[in-house]
Amino acid sequence: LSDFKSSEYRDLKGGDKYEPHESSALLGWRGASRYYDPKYTPAFKLELEAIKKVRNEFGFKNLQVMIPFCRTV
């Protein structure tokens, strides 16, 4: 799963329209905190569909999911 900081997403084409400006991007909206935010649900579903396609259609069974930057369990 992606683990871009908000500043890295903002640097992508069009990213400045969607990403917040944070005083500390390292502690901000990234990793697992992004995945469970309702605003990110459509993008999270796209990431999961891409992983599913790579594993099931292309046969790359060595691809596994790692949840980045977990703050709590």
C-alpha positions in Angstrom: 0.0 0.0 0.0 1.2 3.5 -0.7 2.9 5.4 2.1 3.4 8.9 0.5 3.5 11.9 2.8 0.9 14.5 2.0 3.8 16.7 0.7 4.8 14.0 -1.8 1.2 13.5 -3.0 0.9 17.3 -3.3 4.0 17.3 -5.6 2.2 15.0 -8.1 0.4 16.6 -11.0 -2.9 18.0 -9.6 -2.0 16.9 -6.0 -2.1 20.5 -4.8 -5.9 20.4 -5.3 -6.4 17.5 -2.9 -3.7 17.4 -0.3 -3.6 19.4 2.9 -0.6 21.6 3.9 0.7 20.2 7.2 3.3 21.6 9.5 4.8 18.1 9.9 4.1 15.8 7.0 5.9 13.0 8.8 3.3 13.0 11.5 0.3 14.0 9.4 -2.1 12.2 7.1 -0.2 9.2 5.9 0.0 5.4 6.1 -2.8 3.6 7.9 -4.4 6.9 9.1 -5.1 7.7 5.5 -6.7 4.3 4.8 -9.4 4.5 7.5 -10.3 8.1 6.7 -13.6 8.2 4.8 -12.2 10.9 2.3 -9.6 8.3 1.2 -12.0 5.3 0.7 -12.2 5.5 -3.1 -8.4 5.7 -3.5 -7.9 2.9 -1.0 -10.3 0.7 -2.9 -8.3 1.4 -6.1 -5.1 0.3 -4.3 -6.7 -2.9 -3.1 -8.1 -3.7 -6.6 -4.7 -3.2 -8.1 -3.2 -5.6 -5.6 -6.0 -8.1 -6.3 -5.4 -7.9 -10.1 -1.6 -8.3 -9.8 -2.1 -11.4 -7.6 -5.1 -13.0 -9.3 -4.7 -12.1 -13.0 -1.0 -11.8 -13.3 -0.2 -14.6 -10.9 2.3 -12.7 -8.7 1.5 -14.5 -5.5 4.6 -13.2 -3.8 2.9 -9.7 -3.5 1.7 -9.2 0.0 0.0 -6.3 1.8 1.9 -4.3 4.4 0.1 -1.6 6.3 2.5 1.2 6.7 3.0 3.6 9.6 0.6 2.0 12.1 0.3 4.3 15.1 -2.0 2.0 17.2 -3.0 -1.6 17.2 
